[in-house]
Amino acid sequence: MGRKLRKWEKAVAGALAAVFLIAGGFMGIDKFAPEERSLTIVDDDTAAVSGNAAVSQRGDASGKDSGGGEDDSGLDISAKSAILIDGSSGKVLFAQNEKEHLPPASVTKVMTLLLILEGCESGKISTEDEVIISERAASMGGSQMYMEPGEKHTVEELLKGVIMVSANDGCVALAEHLSGSVESFVELMNQKAAEMGLEDSHFVNTNGLPVANHYSCAYDIGMISRELMEFEDARDWFTAWQEDIKVGLPGKESDFTLTNTNKLIKSYSGAIGVKTGFTDDAGYCLAGAAERDSTRLISVVLGCESSEVRFDEAARLLDHGFAGYETVQLAKAGERIEKVAVQKGDQTEIFAVSEDPLGVTVKKGEKDQVKKLVEIDENLELPIEKGEKVGSMVVLEGDEENARYRLVSDRKVERADFATTYIRMIKKMI
């Protein structure tokens, strides 16, 4: 718009403006009191710990019943509940009692970790923040980092403690740092589950220590784990086997070795996570994840009879997935998918782009049946923010919808000013 208008253009613009203003004016587009009980907890393959715990009475997961997934192999998993999920689309590849409400033990922490990493991503907190360990955090039983009240640790160190040794004290410290209190953080956990469409989880604490009315299911844990594995910057923490840190108050520090409780990391090719769990009530639980080539799979087993069984069964699920399925890559992160015209914006067009790498996992030999359709949202209102959803990519396998991905704007568009709008009108008339 840097060019000057010639006199006759100014005259025409003035006359038209007067006519439109007289005729009706310029129209812009407006388009949670707990009962105490004594119990013995054995959490994540550590020694038994006696203590008190409060007992209360209290893509894109759809929350829909998967109906046992699409698997017809007759696979029988030695767990109360199990699921195998495509890490790209969230499609259920195998399911067994996947919506049954069960105590998840420390697998609860996948939600705690997700919220903390989202807090870091948004800038509300940072992995470099120093966290002062509270009395409440230091008092946690079960698996822990054995921290003292008043000592300081970074968010990153606490995340490593939660991921690798299932630190209950670390969970509380992180929750207090993000939300101010454990109670507020637990509210956030349940809000997040609702936002994700997960209808079969209810969280009462941050770490999965036994308490009434704290439950989840294999389906929900799988979908939360899928989201968690999107944080590739945290991959090194999930896949690390051992790391030494310092614990203790200043002048009294000692070395503490974090050893990963997830044995899949050492025993399963391509393992990238996620989280173990055990209590007497819950049995042995595991959310596992592995990636080979472009295929990422999430397996969850809840209520296994032994630690060995949980790792074996999670591996069986993953083996089943890698043997029978392959991933079709649809788009790279930020790839332009479709041009979208913008009416009355300071720019006349945007591109709908993929938010993340897009792919879908199908049975081997069936990738030729995959089709993709682009749907642009109707009645987009200005301003449009960069990264705002403007459409969807729908993936069909045959005639059945397999997955649906968000497409977002590649740029910010403001509403055009008065002059720009009328000059465009003039040019259309000439």
N, C-alpha and C positions, 0 to 999 in steps of 0.2 A: 504493500500500500504506500510505498515511498514516492511514487510518482505524483506530480502536480496535475490537477484537473484543468483542462482548457476552459475558457470562458463559457462556451456553449454548454459544456457538461455541467458547469456550476448552475447555469440557468435552468437546465432541465431538472437537475437534482432539487433545486429550490422549489420549482413548480410542483413537482411530484410530491415532495415532502408536505407542501401546503395542502394539496388535495387529500393526501392520506390522513393528515392530522385532523382536517375538517371532517372527513368522512368517519372518523371513529378513533383516531389516535393510533399511536404505535403500540403494538402488542408484542411483548417479549415472551419467551417461553418460560412459563412458570412450570412447564409440565412439573439350737439342735440342748438328770440329774442322775448321774450315773450311779449304779450300785457297784460296790467293791467286791471282788472275789479273789481268792488266792489260787494261783495256778502254776504249773510248770511248763515252760516253753522251751522247745528245741527248735531253733530257727536256722534254716539254711546250713545244715550239716555242722553246726557248732555244738558245743557242750550244752547240757541242760542248764537252765537258769531259773531259779525260783523267784517269784515276786508277785506283785499285785497288778491287776489290770482292771480298768473301768469297764463295766458291762452296761451298755445302754439298751433301752427298749426301742429304742427307736426303730471327589474324592474327590473319600467321601462315603462314612458308614451310614447305611440307611436305617438300621435298627429292625429291618424286616426279618422274619423267620426265614432262614435259608432253606428250611425243609430238608436238611441233611446234605446240602450241597449237591453237586452234580455227579459225584463219584458213584460208580457202580461196580467197584472192584471187589467188594466183600471184605475190605480191610477192617479188621477188628483191633482196636487199640486198648491196651490194658490200663485204662484210666476211667475215672467216673465221667469225665467230659474231655472232649478233644476237638480240635479244629485245625485245618490247614487253609491258609489264605494266600492269595496272590498279593504280593507286596506292592505291585504296581496299581492295580485297579481296586483291590479290596474284595475281589470275587472269591466266594467260598468254593474251594476245590474238594474238600472232604469235611464232614462234620459228624459228630457223635455226641448226642445229648448236649449240644453246644449252648443251649439257653438255660440249662439247669442252674439254679442259684446255689452257689457253693462258697465256702470261705476261701479266699484266694491267697491267704498268708502273705508273704513278702512280695508276691507278684503284684500286689497292690501298688508297689512302688513305681510301676510303669506309668501310672497316672501322675504320681508325685514328680517323677523325672520329666515328664512331658510338660507340666506346668512350669517347672523351673526353667527348662530350656526355652520355652516360649517367652518367659519373662526376660531372659537374657537377650533373645532375638529382638524383642520389642524395645529394649533399652531401659526397661523399668529397673532392672538389676544388671550386674555384670559379673562375669566369671572371676574378675579380679577383685570384687568387693570383699572386704574382710568382715566376717560374721563373728560376733561374740557369742560363745556358747552359754546358753541359759541354764539355770538349775533344772528346768523341766527337760530340756534336751539331754543333759548329762545324766538324768535319772532313768533314762530308758533302759529296759532289760533286753534280753535276746542278743542277737548279733549287733555289734557296735564297734565304734572306733575308740572307745574308752577315754572319752574327752572329759576334762574337768570344767566346772563352771568358771567362766571368765577367760578361758583361753580363746585364742582367735585362729580362725582358719578361713581361707578364701572359699568362695563359692565353688571354684573348680575342685579344690581338695575334698570338699564335702560331697560333691557330685561323684567323684571317683570312689569315695567311701561307700556311698549308697549303691552305686553300680557294681562294684567289685566285691565288697564284703557285706552288702545288704545292711548298712549301718542305720539302725533305728534312731540313734541319737542324731545322726546326720540329717535324716528326714525332718525331724522336728526343728532343727536349727535352720534348715533351708525354708521350711514352711513359715517360720516366724520372720525370717528375713524378707520374704516376698510379700506376705500378707499381714504381718504384725502379730498374728496369733495363729495357733493351730486350728482353732475353731473357724476362723475366717478362711483359712486355707482349705479346710474340709468342705466348706460351702462352695468354694471355687472348684473343687474336685467334682462335686455333684453337678454343678452348673455346666462344667465342661462335658461331662458324660451326657447331659441332656442336649447340649448343643450338637454333639456328635450323633445324636439319635440313638443312644445306647440306653435301652429301657430295662435292663436286667442287672444293673449294678447300683449299690448304695454304699457309700463310703462313710465311715465313722471316725477313722484315724488315717494318718499319713503313711503308715508302715505295715499294716496288716496284722499287728498283734491281736490276739483273740479278743473279740468283743461282740456282743449281740448286735444283730441287724447290720453287720458289715459283710457284704457279699458281692460277688460278681459272677461271671460265667465265662466260658472259654471264648465265645463269640466276642464279647465286649473286650476282654483282655487282648484278644488278637487284633482288634481294630485299633485299640490304643497303642499297642506295640507297633503296628504298621505306621502310625503317625510318628511315633518316637524314632523309628529308624530313618525318617526323612532328615533328621539332624545329622548330616554326614560329618560335621565338624566334631561331633562327639564320638565318632566311630572308634578312635584310638582308645578311648576310655572303656568302651564295651568289649574291645578285643584284647586289651592288655591282660596279661596273666598275673604279673606281680609288679608292685611298685612300693617303694619305701617313702614314708612321710614322717614328720615329727609331730608328736602329740605331747601334751602337758603344758603347764603354766610356764611362763618365762623363768629360766634358770633351772627348771625341773623337766625339761624336754627329754623324751626318749624316742628311739626309732620304733616305728610300727610298720609292719609289712602288710600291705593289702594284697590278698591272694584271691583271685576271681573264683567265686563259687560255681560259675557256669562252666562245667567241664567240656561242653560242646566246643568252646573256644580252642581247645587243644586237640579234641578228638574228631571233629567233623570238618571236612573240607569246605571252606567258604563261610564258616560260621561268623556272624557279625553281632550276635547278641542273643538273648536280651536279659532275662531275669529269672532267678530261682526263687523258691519259697517252700517253707515247711513249718507246720505246727501239727500237734496231735489231732486237732479237729480237721484240718485241711488235707493232711497227708502231704505227699511230695508233689510239688507243682513246678512247672517250667513254661516260660514263654521263650521260644527259641526263634532265631532268624538266621538265614543263610542266603548267600548270593553267589551265583555262578553265571559268568558271562553277563547277559542282560536280565536274567531271571532272579528275582528276589522273592523268597517264600517266608511266611510266618507260620510257625507251628506252636500250638498251645496244648498242654496236657495238665489236667487238674485231678487231684485225688489219687495219685499213684501209690503203690504199696511200699516202694523203696526208692532211694535215690537213684540206684542203678536202673530201675525200671523207667523212671521219668526220662532219663537221658536216652535210653534205648528206644523208647516209644516216640519221643520227639524226633529222633534221628530217622526212625521208620517213616514217619510222616513226611519228613523232608526228602528222603530217598524216593518215596512214592511220587512226590511232586516233580522232582527233577527228572525222573525216569519217564513220566507221562506227559509233561507239559513243556511248552516253550513260550517265550515272550516275543511278541511282535512290537517293535518300536514304532511309535506313531509320530512323535515330534520331539525335538530337543527343547530344553528350557529356553523360553524367550523366543521361540521360532514364530515367525509371522504366519498366521493361519488364514486370515481373511481380512480384506480391506472393508472398512465400514464408513459410509458417508455420515457426516455430522451436520445437521441443520442448525443454522443460527449460532455456530460456534466460532471462536476466533481462529480455528483451523477447520478446514472443510472435511477432513478425514482422519481416522485413526486406524491402527491395525489391531485386530484381536489376536493376542499371542498366548502361547502356552505358558502357564505359571511355573511348571516343573517339567522335567522330562516325562513324556507320556508314553505308556506302553500298556499292553494287555496280554495276559497269559491264556493260552488256549491249548487244547490237546494237541499233541504232536501230530503233524499231518493235516491239521485243519486251519492253518494260518491263512490259506487262500479264501476262507469264508469270512474273514474279517473285513468289514466295511466301516467307513467313518463318515458321519454327517456333521455339518456345522450349523448350529442354530444361534442366530444373533438375537439378543433380547429386544423386544419391542419397546417403544416409548422411552428411549434413553434420555435422561434429564441432565441438563447442564447445571453446574460444571461436572465434567467427568474427570475423576482423579486417575493418575497413573496407577496401574495395578487394580483398578476397580473392575468388577465382573461386568462383562458386556455380552457374554454368550457362553455357549457350551459346545464341546465336541462330544458327540454321541457315537459310541462304538457298538456296532452290530456284529453279532456272530450268526450268520444266516439272517433270519428275520427277528432274532431276539436281542434285546438290548443287553450288552455285556458290561458296559461301563459308561460313565458320563463324567467329563472333566470340565473344569472351569476354564474359560478363556477370559483374559483381562486386557485392558487397554494398555497400549505401549507408551502412552503419553497423557499429559494433562491438557484438557481443553476447557477454556473459560467461555462464558457467553459473549458473543460478539457485541461490540458497542453499536450505538445508533447509526453512526456514519458508515461503518463497515457493512452493516446489514443493508442499508439503502443503496449504497454503491453497488453491491452485488445484485440487487434488484434491477438497477438501471442497466447493468451490463447484460442481464438476461433479456431485457427488452430491446436492446440494440441489435 
